[in-house]
Amino acid sequence: MIETLLPFLPAFLVAWGILFVGASSPGPAVAMLMGLSLSQGRSAALIACTGIALGSATINVLTILGVGLILSQAAWAMMLLKLAGSAYLAWLAYGAFRKAIHPPKVAAETVARQSAPALFAKGYLLQLTNPKAIAFWLAIAALGATANAPFWVIAFFVVSLAALSFTCHAAWALALSAAPVRAAYARLRAYIEGALGAFFAFAAFKLATSRI
């Protein structure tokens, strides 16, 4: 079983890295989780994180199916997808470097108290309609990490990325409920954005030069 997984690990590592950086960088989900943590507590934010993780898994499965169809039809289409994904990552690198120079403030989204199903649906729908999340998943899918993989490897890929999405967003939910953490994050924002820019630039190069 391990021997079957090993050939896919290099692409998996890049995919995990892209998602880790994407889920760790501020965006609509972080603003929502900050608002939930402050207004309804950590448990409410963690429920929303579960919805975000399932939303990530849904987009992942859809992109895998879509890219699998592209791969089976035309290599040139896959090349265009890879170039589009690398261009998007390069644009993210530019944006991160720009924010490292002029770090913007991340304001918490104000939300009313909600039930557990509503919180789950909020996280799920936010992820499904988040352009940032969709673009990240398209970039991950363009790696072709699961091409010609057996079903259990694909399942492992989907579950591992969903778990990583939950972990990253849950870390935000837990951390942002503490005022000292928010203050420290504000002080270090420029360095964090600079590191994100470097990673996005590396990921863009890796995706653009990877084999089809």
MDAnalysis code that builds the backbone (N, CA, C; Angstrom):
import MDAnalysis as mda
import numpy as np

u = mda.Universe.empty(636, n_residues=212, atom_resindex=np.repeat(np.arange(212), 3), trajectory=True)
u.add_TopologyAttr("name", ["N", "CA", "C"] * 212)
u.add_TopologyAttr("resid", np.arange(1, 213))
u.add_TopologyAttr("resname", ["MET", "ILE", "GLU", "THR", "LEU", "LEU", "PRO", "PHE", "LEU", "PRO", "ALA", "PHE", "LEU", "VAL", "ALA", "TRP", "GLY", "ILE", "LEU", "PHE", "VAL", "GLY", "ALA", "SER", "SER", "PRO", "GLY", "PRO", "ALA", "VAL", "ALA", "MET", "LEU", "MET", "GLY", "LEU", "SER", "LEU", "SER", "GLN", "GLY", "ARG", "SER", "ALA", "ALA", "LEU", "ILE", "ALA", "CYS", "THR", "GLY", "ILE", "ALA", "LEU", "GLY", "SER", "ALA", "THR", "ILE", "ASN", "VAL", "LEU", "THR", "ILE", "LEU", "GLY", "VAL", "GLY", "LEU", "ILE", "LEU", "SER", "GLN", "ALA", "ALA", "TRP", "ALA", "MET", "MET", "LEU", "LEU", "LYS", "LEU", "ALA", "GLY", "SER", "ALA", "TYR", "LEU", "ALA", "TRP", "LEU", "ALA", "TYR", "GLY", "ALA", "PHE", "ARG", "LYS", "ALA", "ILE", "HIS", "PRO", "PRO", "LYS", "VAL", "ALA", "ALA", "GLU", "THR", "VAL", "ALA", "ARG", "GLN", "SER", "ALA", "PRO", "ALA", "LEU", "PHE", "ALA", "LYS", "GLY", "TYR", "LEU", "LEU", "GLN", "LEU", "THR", "ASN", "PRO", "LYS", "ALA", "ILE", "ALA", "PHE", "TRP", "LEU", "ALA", "ILE", "ALA", "ALA", "LEU", "GLY", "ALA", "THR", "ALA", "ASN", "ALA", "PRO", "PHE", "TRP", "VAL", "ILE", "ALA", "PHE", "PHE", "VAL", "VAL", "SER", "LEU", "ALA", "ALA", "LEU", "SER", "PHE", "THR", "CYS", "HIS", "ALA", "ALA", "TRP", "ALA", "LEU", "ALA", "LEU", "SER", "ALA", "ALA", "PRO", "VAL", "ARG", "ALA", "ALA", "TYR", "ALA", "ARG", "LEU", "ARG", "ALA", "TYR", "ILE", "GLU", "GLY", "ALA", "LEU", "GLY", "ALA", "PHE", "PHE", "ALA", "PHE", "ALA", "ALA", "PHE", "LYS", "LEU", "ALA", "THR", "SER", "ARG", "ILE"])
u.atoms.positions = np.array([
    [0.827, -1.207, 0.000],
    [0.000, 0.000, 0.000],
    [0.863, 1.259, 0.000],
    [1.876, 1.290, 0.867],
    [2.778, 2.441, 0.921],
    [3.493, 2.602, -0.405],
    [3.904, 1.475, -1.010],
    [4.615, 1.526, -2.284],
    [3.738, 2.149, -3.373],
    [2.435, 1.888, -3.314],
    [1.513, 2.457, -4.302],
    [1.383, 3.969, -4.130],
    [1.444, 4.421, -2.880],
    [1.268, 5.838, -2.585],
    [2.506, 6.670, -2.898],
    [3.688, 6.075, -2.757],
    [4.941, 6.830, -2.869],
    [5.083, 7.646, -4.162],
    [4.733, 7.106, -5.349],
    [4.902, 7.910, -6.572],
    [4.062, 9.181, -6.596],
    [2.985, 9.200, -5.817],
    [2.093, 10.359, -5.813],
    [2.466, 11.401, -4.762],
    [3.347, 11.042, -3.830],
    [3.649, 11.922, -2.706],
    [4.250, 13.277, -3.099],
    [5.175, 13.345, -4.076],
    [5.716, 14.676, -4.425],
    [4.636, 15.677, -4.815],
    [3.689, 15.259, -5.676],
    [2.596, 16.158, -6.062],
    [1.668, 16.420, -4.885],
    [1.460, 15.403, -4.039],
    [0.612, 15.580, -2.857],
    [1.212, 16.638, -1.930],
    [2.533, 16.603, -1.763],
    [3.189, 17.558, -0.879],
    [3.001, 18.992, -1.377],
    [3.109, 19.181, -2.693],
    [2.889, 20.508, -3.257],
    [1.436, 20.936, -3.036],
    [0.494, 20.000, -3.267],
    [-0.926, 20.304, -3.072],
    [-1.208, 20.656, -1.616],
    [-0.648, 19.889, -0.689],
    [-0.833, 20.187, 0.742],
    [-0.255, 21.565, 1.082],
    [0.899, 21.876, 0.483],
    [1.517, 23.169, 0.739],
    [0.669, 24.318, 0.229],
    [0.118, 24.170, -0.990],
    [-0.727, 25.221, -1.558],
    [-1.958, 25.435, -0.686],
    [-2.599, 24.320, -0.268],
    [-3.796, 24.465, 0.562],
    [-3.453, 25.040, 1.930],
    [-2.345, 24.599, 2.514],
    [-1.951, 25.103, 3.829],
    [-1.776, 26.620, 3.797],
    [-1.062, 27.094, 2.780],
    [-0.827, 28.527, 2.672],
    [-2.131, 29.256, 2.359],
    [-2.957, 28.659, 1.477],
    [-4.226, 29.280, 1.129],
    [-5.164, 29.386, 2.311],
    [-5.290, 28.309, 3.088],
    [-6.189, 28.304, 4.246],
    [-5.629, 29.152, 5.380],
    [-4.310, 29.336, 5.408],
    [-3.687, 30.100, 6.482],
    [-3.658, 31.592, 6.200],
    [-3.857, 31.977, 4.936],
    [-3.815, 33.398, 4.587],
    [-5.183, 34.031, 4.802],
    [-5.213, 35.297, 5.250],
    [-6.484, 35.971, 5.545],
    [-7.373, 36.085, 4.309],
    [-8.658, 35.953, 4.523],
    [-9.629, 36.034, 3.449],
    [-11.034, 36.043, 4.023],
    [-12.058, 35.821, 3.191],
    [-13.443, 35.816, 3.681],
    [-13.681, 34.832, 4.822],
    [-13.094, 33.639, 4.731],
    [-13.310, 32.636, 5.780],
    [-12.713, 33.091, 7.105],
    [-11.531, 33.699, 7.051],
    [-10.889, 34.171, 8.277],
    [-11.706, 35.282, 8.922],
    [-12.235, 36.200, 8.097],
    [-13.066, 37.277, 8.628],
    [-14.315, 36.723, 9.295],
    [-14.932, 35.708, 8.651],
    [-16.128, 35.098, 9.227],
    [-15.811, 34.399, 10.540],
    [-14.718, 33.648, 10.575],
    [-14.341, 32.909, 11.778],
    [-13.966, 33.854, 12.918],
    [-13.351, 34.972, 12.574],
    [-13.024, 35.956, 13.603],
    [-14.309, 36.483, 14.242],
    [-15.300, 36.802, 13.386],
    [-16.561, 37.298, 13.895],
    [-17.278, 36.266, 14.755],
    [-17.264, 35.010, 14.322],
    [-17.921, 33.948, 15.090],
    [-17.218, 33.726, 16.428],
    [-15.887, 33.708, 16.403],
    [-15.125, 33.471, 17.631],
    [-15.406, 34.556, 18.663],
    [-15.496, 35.800, 18.198],
    [-15.681, 36.909, 19.120],
    [-17.126, 37.037, 19.603],
    [-18.092, 36.727, 18.729],
    [-19.492, 36.964, 19.081],
    [-20.210, 35.731, 19.626],
    [-19.817, 34.529, 19.177],
    [-20.538, 33.324, 19.577],
    [-19.656, 32.273, 20.236],
    [-18.369, 32.510, 20.287],
    [-17.472, 31.581, 20.947],
    [-16.774, 30.624, 20.003],
    [-15.815, 29.900, 20.563],
    [-14.994, 28.999, 19.761],
    [-15.789, 27.843, 19.166],
    [-16.735, 27.309, 19.929],
    [-17.490, 26.149, 19.444],
    [-18.263, 26.489, 18.175],
    [-18.855, 27.687, 18.129],
    [-19.581, 28.106, 16.932],
    [-18.636, 28.201, 15.742],
    [-17.445, 28.762, 15.961],
    [-16.473, 28.890, 14.875],
    [-15.998, 27.522, 14.397],
    [-15.839, 26.566, 15.320],
    [-15.384, 25.230, 14.934],
    [-16.444, 24.496, 14.115],
    [-17.718, 24.728, 14.429],
    [-18.784, 24.135, 13.616],
    [-18.714, 24.677, 12.190],
    [-18.490, 25.979, 12.077],
    [-18.346, 26.580, 10.756],
    [-17.118, 26.026, 10.030],
    [-16.064, 25.731, 10.782],
    [-14.857, 25.134, 10.186],
    [-15.167, 23.774, 9.563],
    [-16.056, 23.006, 10.207],
    [-16.455, 21.715, 9.654],
    [-17.146, 21.908, 8.305],
    [-18.017, 22.912, 8.228],
    [-18.661, 23.213, 6.955],
    [-17.668, 23.647, 5.898],
    [-16.683, 24.452, 6.298],
    [-15.648, 24.880, 5.353],
    [-14.869, 23.684, 4.823],
    [-14.532, 22.743, 5.726],
    [-13.773, 21.554, 5.315],
    [-14.567, 20.708, 4.337],
    [-15.871, 20.530, 4.588],
    [-16.693, 19.748, 3.669],
    [-16.845, 20.478, 2.339],
    [-16.929, 21.801, 2.395],
    [-16.975, 22.577, 1.161],
    [-15.696, 22.410, 0.358],
    [-14.564, 22.373, 1.050],
    [-13.285, 22.138, 0.387],
    [-13.260, 20.772, -0.285],
    [-13.773, 19.754, 0.439],
    [-13.803, 18.405, -0.123],
    [-14.696, 18.353, -1.359],
    [-15.804, 19.071, -1.319],
    [-16.719, 19.094, -2.468],
    [-16.040, 19.704, -3.690],
    [-15.391, 20.858, -3.499],
    [-14.696, 21.493, -4.618],
    [-13.567, 20.598, -5.120],
    [-12.868, 19.951, -4.184],
    [-11.770, 19.053, -4.550],
    [-12.261, 17.939, -5.463],
    [-13.349, 17.271, -5.064],
    [-13.887, 16.171, -5.867],
    [-14.319, 16.677, -7.244],
    [-14.989, 17.817, -7.287],
    [-15.455, 18.368, -8.560],
    [-14.288, 18.722, -9.478],
    [-13.226, 19.305, -8.908],
    [-12.082, 19.668, -9.743],
    [-11.324, 18.428, -10.211],
    [-11.237, 17.406, -9.351],
    [-10.580, 16.162, -9.764],
    [-11.330, 15.540, -10.935],
    [-12.658, 15.504, -10.836],
    [-13.463, 14.934, -11.922],
    [-13.317, 15.762, -13.192],
    [-13.328, 17.094, -13.037],
    [-13.217, 17.951, -14.203],
    [-11.863, 17.868, -14.871],
    [-10.788, 17.889, -14.083],
    [-9.442, 17.797, -14.637],
    [-9.195, 16.404, -15.220],
    [-9.773, 15.374, -14.583],
    [-9.648, 14.028, -15.141],
    [-10.254, 13.954, -16.529],
    [-11.388, 14.636, -16.729],
    [-12.016, 14.667, -18.046],
    [-11.125, 15.401, -19.040],
    [-10.541, 16.518, -18.603],
    [-9.644, 17.280, -19.485],
    [-8.443, 16.428, -19.890],
    [-7.860, 15.737, -18.907],
    [-6.697, 14.894, -19.194],
    [-7.013, 13.809, -20.214],
    [-8.224, 13.281, -20.140],
    [-8.592, 12.199, -21.051],
    [-8.917, 12.705, -22.450],
    [-9.100, 14.026, -22.602],
    [-9.519, 14.573, -23.884],
    [-8.392, 15.282, -24.637],
    [-7.634, 16.144, -23.931],
    [-6.652, 16.954, -24.653],
    [-5.530, 17.416, -23.745],
    [-4.287, 17.129, -24.145],
    [-3.131, 17.553, -23.366],
    [-2.988, 19.078, -23.405],
    [-3.358, 19.702, -24.537],
    [-3.220, 21.155, -24.640],
    [-4.140, 21.868, -23.661],
    [-5.322, 21.273, -23.405],
    [-6.238, 21.885, -22.444],
    [-5.648, 21.831, -21.041],
    [-4.982, 20.721, -20.738],
    [-4.338, 20.601, -19.435],
    [-3.209, 21.614, -19.304],
    [-2.494, 21.836, -20.403],
    [-1.418, 22.822, -20.387],
    [-1.971, 24.218, -20.095],
    [-3.099, 24.559, -20.721],
    [-3.722, 25.858, -20.474],
    [-4.144, 25.984, -19.015],
    [-4.686, 24.899, -18.451],
    [-5.107, 24.920, -17.051],
    [-3.908, 25.125, -16.135],
    [-2.805, 24.454, -16.450],
    [-1.597, 24.579, -15.638],
    [-1.052, 26.006, -15.710],
    [-1.057, 26.583, -16.899],
    [-0.560, 27.947, -17.053],
    [-1.471, 28.941, -16.330],
    [-2.789, 28.709, -16.401],
    [-3.727, 29.590, -15.702],
    [-3.524, 29.490, -14.192],
    [-3.325, 28.262, -13.709],
    [-3.100, 28.073, -12.278],
    [-1.814, 28.730, -11.823],
    [-0.756, 28.578, -12.597],
    [0.524, 29.183, -12.212],
    [0.451, 30.708, -12.291],
    [-0.300, 31.226, -13.267],
    [-0.468, 32.675, -13.379],
    [-1.226, 33.218, -12.167],
    [-2.228, 32.472, -11.723],
    [-2.980, 32.914, -10.544],
    [-2.094, 32.911, -9.313],
    [-1.288, 31.876, -9.144],
    [-0.384, 31.811, -7.995],
    [0.643, 32.946, -8.050],
    [1.102, 33.260, -9.256],
    [2.040, 34.376, -9.396],
    [1.368, 35.690, -9.011],
    [0.095, 35.839, -9.381],
    [-0.649, 37.044, -9.001],
    [-0.817, 37.119, -7.487],
    [-1.056, 35.962, -6.847],
    [-1.148, 35.923, -5.390],
    [0.189, 36.304, -4.753],
    [1.287, 35.860, -5.367],
    [2.609, 36.221, -4.853],
    [2.796, 37.733, -4.904],
    [2.401, 38.340, -6.024],
    [2.496, 39.802, -6.152],
    [1.657, 40.491, -5.082],
    [0.420, 40.002, -4.899],
    [-0.461, 40.596, -3.903],
    [0.088, 40.467, -2.493],
    [0.675, 39.300, -2.186],
    [1.234, 39.088, -0.852],
    [2.428, 40.006, -0.611],
    [3.313, 40.151, -1.601],
    [4.464, 41.040, -1.449],
    [4.002, 42.495, -1.284],
    [2.944, 42.852, -2.013],
    [2.415, 44.215, -1.901],
    [1.848, 44.453, -0.501],
    [1.125, 43.449, 0.035],
    [0.569, 43.584, 1.381],
    [1.658, 43.525, 2.447],
    [2.797, 42.886, 2.127],
    [3.909, 42.876, 3.076],
    [4.461, 44.282, 3.264],
    [4.402, 45.080, 2.194],
    [4.886, 46.466, 2.266],
    [3.840, 47.364, 2.928],
    [2.575, 47.141, 2.583],
    [1.475, 47.930, 3.161],
    [0.419, 46.965, 3.704],
    [0.636, 46.369, 4.885],
    [-0.307, 45.370, 5.433],
    [-1.675, 45.977, 5.708],
    [-2.754, 45.418, 5.110],
    [-4.102, 45.919, 5.388],
    [-4.641, 45.327, 6.679],
    [-5.637, 45.980, 7.239],
    [-6.278, 45.457, 8.438],
    [-7.342, 44.441, 8.050],
    [-7.475, 43.380, 8.859],
    [-8.514, 42.377, 8.640],
    [-9.583, 42.595, 9.691],
    [-10.753, 43.029, 9.264],
    [-11.840, 43.309, 10.206],
    [-12.724, 42.088, 10.377],
    [-13.207, 41.876, 11.595],
    [-14.096, 40.751, 11.860],
    [-15.474, 41.019, 11.266],
    [-16.068, 39.968, 10.719],
    [-17.411, 40.069, 10.177],
    [-18.417, 39.931, 11.318],
    [-19.356, 40.864, 11.412],
    [-20.351, 40.820, 12.473],
    [-21.462, 39.849, 12.098],
    [-21.786, 38.899, 12.986],
    [-22.810, 37.898, 12.710],
    [-23.725, 37.764, 13.909],
    [-24.995, 37.415, 13.633],
    [-25.955, 37.172, 14.710],
    [-25.810, 35.738, 15.208],
    [-26.285, 35.457, 16.420],
    [-26.187, 34.110, 16.986],
    [-26.987, 33.136, 16.132],
    [-26.406, 31.989, 15.830],
    [-27.028, 31.031, 14.919],
    [-26.989, 29.624, 15.509],
    [-27.832, 28.743, 14.945],
    [-27.867, 27.346, 15.371],
    [-26.714, 26.587, 14.733],
    [-26.451, 25.368, 15.236],
    [-25.360, 24.553, 14.699],
    [-25.543, 24.255, 13.204],
    [-26.746, 23.822, 12.758],
    [-26.923, 23.591, 11.316],
    [-26.694, 24.850, 10.484],
    [-27.126, 25.997, 11.020],
    [-26.938, 27.251, 10.287],
    [-25.459, 27.610, 10.201],
    [-24.723, 27.364, 11.281],
    [-23.292, 27.637, 11.285],
    [-22.560, 26.736, 10.290],
    [-22.936, 25.454, 10.274],
    [-22.334, 24.513, 9.332],
    [-22.613, 24.938, 7.894],
    [-23.887, 25.284, 7.617],
    [-24.266, 25.700, 6.268],
    [-23.544, 26.985, 5.874],
    [-23.352, 27.884, 6.834],
    [-22.664, 29.147, 6.558],
    [-21.235, 28.885, 6.089],
    [-20.526, 27.995, 6.821],
    [-19.163, 27.666, 6.434],
    [-19.104, 26.949, 5.100],
    [-20.041, 26.005, 4.897],
    [-20.063, 25.217, 3.656],
    [-20.328, 26.105, 2.441],
    [-21.354, 26.933, 2.531],
    [-21.719, 27.791, 1.402],
    [-20.672, 28.863, 1.153],
    [-20.059, 29.366, 2.217],
    [-18.996, 30.352, 2.036],
    [-17.855, 29.766, 1.211],
    [-17.472, 28.533, 1.536],
    [-16.368, 27.911, 0.826],
    [-16.735, 27.616, -0.625],
    [-17.953, 27.156, -0.856],
    [-18.371, 26.823, -2.219],
    [-18.437, 28.043, -3.119],
    [-18.693, 29.205, -2.546],
    [-18.859, 30.426, -3.345],
    [-17.680, 31.386, -3.207],
    [-16.611, 30.939, -2.556],
    [-15.442, 31.786, -2.337],
    [-14.510, 31.706, -3.553],
    [-14.389, 32.776, -4.340],
    [-13.526, 32.724, -5.529],
    [-12.083, 32.346, -5.190],
    [-11.601, 32.820, -4.048],
    [-10.240, 32.485, -3.633],
    [-10.083, 30.983, -3.458],
    [-11.054, 30.353, -2.785],
    [-10.985, 28.909, -2.551],
    [-11.059, 28.139, -3.862],
    [-11.963, 28.554, -4.743],
    [-12.114, 27.859, -6.025],
    [-10.833, 27.948, -6.845],
    [-10.224, 29.135, -6.859],
    [-8.984, 29.310, -7.619],
    [-7.861, 28.455, -7.046],
    [-7.790, 28.373, -5.708],
    [-6.775, 27.521, -5.099],
    [-6.967, 26.064, -5.501],
    [-8.212, 25.607, -5.475],
    [-8.468, 24.211, -5.818],
    [-8.195, 23.931, -7.289],
    [-8.458, 24.907, -8.150],
    [-8.117, 24.723, -9.561],
    [-6.609, 24.614, -9.738],
    [-5.860, 25.426, -8.976],
    [-4.399, 25.343, -9.035],
    [-3.922, 23.984, -8.545],
    [-4.540, 23.477, -7.477],
    [-4.173, 22.162, -6.952],
    [-4.521, 21.073, -7.964],
    [-5.718, 21.179, -8.552],
    [-6.135, 20.166, -9.518],
    [-5.234, 20.155, -10.745],
    [-4.717, 21.333, -11.121],
    [-3.848, 21.426, -12.294],
    [-2.549, 20.651, -12.113],
    [-2.214, 20.323, -10.868],
    [-1.020, 19.502, -10.634],
    [-1.187, 18.099, -11.183],
    [-2.445, 17.672, -11.332],
    [-2.695, 16.298, -11.776],
    [-2.193, 15.285, -10.771],
    [-2.298, 15.613, -9.480],
    [-1.717, 14.775, -8.430],
    [-2.317, 13.387, -8.368],
    [-3.581, 13.254, -8.773],
    [-4.246, 11.942, -8.676],
    [-4.401, 11.257, -10.027],
    [-3.708, 11.753, -11.038],
    [-3.815, 11.144, -12.365],
    [-3.377, 9.678, -12.321],
    [-4.235, 8.799, -12.834],
    [-3.977, 7.354, -12.897],
    [-3.832, 6.710, -11.519],
    [-4.317, 7.385, -10.481],
    [-4.216, 6.833, -9.130],
    [-5.388, 5.898, -8.856],
    [-5.177, 4.852, -8.042],
    [-6.296, 3.988, -7.641],
    [-7.258, 4.751, -6.746],
    [-8.451, 4.180, -6.580],
    [-9.501, 4.888, -5.852],
    [-9.084, 5.238, -4.428],
    [-8.396, 4.325, -3.741],
    [-8.065, 4.577, -2.332],
    [-7.056, 5.725, -2.201],
    [-6.187, 5.905, -3.200],
    [-5.235, 7.017, -3.177],
    [-5.983, 8.343, -3.375],
    [-6.943, 8.340, -4.304],
    [-7.751, 9.539, -4.515],
    [-8.540, 9.882, -3.256],
    [-9.119, 8.824, -2.608],
    [-9.875, 9.044, -1.374],
    [-8.965, 9.610, -0.280],
    [-7.756, 9.081, -0.185],
    [-6.793, 9.583, 0.799],
    [-6.458, 11.044, 0.524],
    [-6.299, 11.383, -0.746],
    [-5.996, 12.756, -1.146],
    [-7.121, 13.701, -0.725],
    [-8.358, 13.319, -1.004],
    [-9.513, 14.166, -0.680],
    [-9.665, 14.327, 0.826],
    [-9.578, 13.208, 1.557],
    [-9.766, 13.249, 3.011],
    [-8.637, 14.023, 3.685],
    [-7.399, 13.822, 3.229],
    [-6.265, 14.508, 3.852],
    [-6.351, 16.013, 3.649],
    [-6.783, 16.435, 2.469],
    [-6.909, 17.868, 2.210],
    [-8.076, 18.475, 2.987],
    [-9.166, 17.710, 3.137],
    [-10.290, 18.202, 3.939],
    [-9.866, 18.353, 5.396],
    [-9.096, 17.379, 5.894],
    [-8.609, 17.453, 7.273],
    [-7.660, 18.630, 7.450],
    [-6.820, 18.878, 6.453],
    [-5.895, 20.007, 6.522],
    [-6.654, 21.330, 6.504],
    [-7.699, 21.407, 5.674],
    [-8.523, 22.607, 5.622],
    [-9.165, 22.874, 6.979],
    [-9.717, 21.831, 7.588],
    [-10.340, 21.999, 8.906],
    [-9.309, 22.449, 9.938],
    [-8.137, 21.818, 9.930],
    [-7.103, 22.136, 10.915],
    [-6.649, 23.592, 10.811],
    [-6.401, 24.051, 9.583],
    [-5.936, 25.431, 9.386],
    [-6.989, 26.436, 9.827],
    [-8.241, 26.204, 9.428],
    [-9.291, 27.142, 9.789],
    [-9.627, 27.063, 11.274],
    [-9.546, 25.856, 11.855],
    [-9.787, 25.728, 13.292],
    [-8.707, 26.466, 14.081],
    [-7.471, 26.424, 13.570],
    [-6.389, 27.158, 14.237],
    [-6.690, 28.653, 14.243],
    [-7.205, 29.159, 13.115],
    [-7.621, 30.565, 13.070],
    [-8.717, 30.829, 14.095],
    [-9.718, 29.943, 14.134],
    [-10.854, 30.139, 15.040],
    [-10.404, 30.185, 16.494],
    [-9.493, 29.303, 16.847],
    [-9.017, 29.249, 18.227],
    [-8.100, 30.421, 18.554],
    [-7.236, 30.747, 17.603],
    [-6.259, 31.804, 17.874],
    [-6.904, 33.186, 17.935],
    [-7.817, 33.449, 17.001],
    [-8.377, 34.794, 16.907],
    [-9.360, 35.127, 18.026],
    [-9.695, 34.125, 18.838],
    [-10.558, 34.409, 19.977],
    [-9.751, 34.996, 21.140],
    [-8.424, 35.009, 21.003],
    [-7.554, 35.563, 22.046],
    [-6.974, 36.901, 21.576],
    [-7.197, 37.941, 22.347],
    [-6.728, 39.281, 21.979],
    [-5.213, 39.348, 21.786],
    [-4.377, 38.718, 22.642],
    [-2.922, 38.792, 22.438],
    [-2.476, 38.215, 21.095],
    [-3.163, 37.144, 20.664],
    [-2.802, 36.535, 19.379],
    [-3.125, 37.487, 18.238],
    [-4.294, 38.126, 18.307],
    [-4.662, 39.082, 17.260],
    [-3.667, 40.239, 17.205],
    [-3.224, 40.696, 18.379],
    [-2.260, 41.798, 18.423],
    [-0.910, 41.373, 17.838],
    [-0.468, 40.153, 18.177],
    [0.805, 39.653, 17.655],
    [0.738, 39.465, 16.147],
    [-0.401, 38.964, 15.676],
    [-0.576, 38.774, 14.234],
    [-0.488, 40.108, 13.503],
    [-1.105, 41.145, 14.092],
    [-1.068, 42.472, 13.469],
    [0.367, 42.981, 13.361],
    [1.178, 42.725, 14.386],
    [2.574, 43.188, 14.371],
    [3.409, 42.438, 13.337],
    [3.111, 41.156, 13.148],
    [3.928, 40.306, 12.273],
    [3.350, 40.167, 10.870],
    [2.283, 40.894, 10.595],
    [1.574, 40.724, 9.324],
    [2.490, 40.912, 8.119],
    [3.371, 41.897, 8.159],
    [4.244, 42.163, 7.009],
    [5.164, 40.981, 6.731],
    [5.719, 40.387, 7.791],
    [6.617, 39.242, 7.607],
    [5.853, 38.013, 7.115],
    [4.645, 37.845, 7.636],
    [3.815, 36.711, 7.216],
    [3.473, 36.828, 5.733],
    [3.067, 38.030, 5.310],
    [2.728, 38.227, 3.902],
    [3.949, 38.030, 3.003],
    [5.121, 38.458, 3.488],
    [6.336, 38.245, 2.705],
    [6.637, 36.765, 2.512],
    [6.447, 35.986, 3.569],
    [6.663, 34.534, 3.474],
    [5.640, 33.911, 2.536],
    [4.396, 34.371, 2.602],
    [3.359, 33.862, 1.702],
    [3.717, 34.171, 0.250],
    [4.204, 35.379, 0.003],
    [4.589, 35.745, -1.349],
    [5.678, 34.845, -1.893],
    [6.660, 34.531, -1.062],
    [7.742, 33.644, -1.486],
    [7.211, 32.256, -1.820],
    [6.280, 31.762, -0.988],
    [5.739, 30.433, -1.265],
    [4.910, 30.429, -2.542],
    [4.063, 31.444, -2.726],
    [3.239, 31.501, -3.926],
    [4.108, 31.558, -5.179],
    [5.209, 32.301, -5.112],
    [6.111, 32.389, -6.253],
    [6.719, 31.017, -6.546],
    [7.118, 30.300, -5.496],
    [7.664, 28.955, -5.679],
    [6.612, 28.024, -6.264],
    [5.383, 28.078, -5.731],
    [4.318, 27.200, -6.203],
    [3.978, 27.489, -7.665],
    [3.990, 28.770, -8.051],
    [3.719, 29.138, -9.441],
    [4.783, 28.551, -10.368],
    [6.041, 28.653, -9.961],
    [7.135, 28.082, -10.762],
    [7.014, 26.568, -10.845],
    [6.715, 25.928, -9.699],
    [6.601, 24.477, -9.656],
    [5.475, 23.984, -10.555],
    [4.343, 24.677, -10.515],
    [3.201, 24.271, -11.330],
    [3.478, 24.486, -12.817],
    [4.084, 25.611, -13.156],
    [4.339, 25.926, -14.565],
    [5.353, 24.982, -15.182],
    [6.285, 24.473, -14.389],
    [7.352, 23.627, -14.934],
    [7.125, 22.142, -14.685],
    [6.027, 21.774, -13.994],
    [5.782, 20.358, -13.727],
    [5.385, 19.645, -15.006],
    [5.623, 18.351, -15.054],
    [5.312, 17.560, -16.233],
    [3.811, 17.310, -16.320],
    [3.277, 17.266, -17.526],
    [1.858, 16.980, -17.759],
    [1.640, 15.471, -17.638],
])
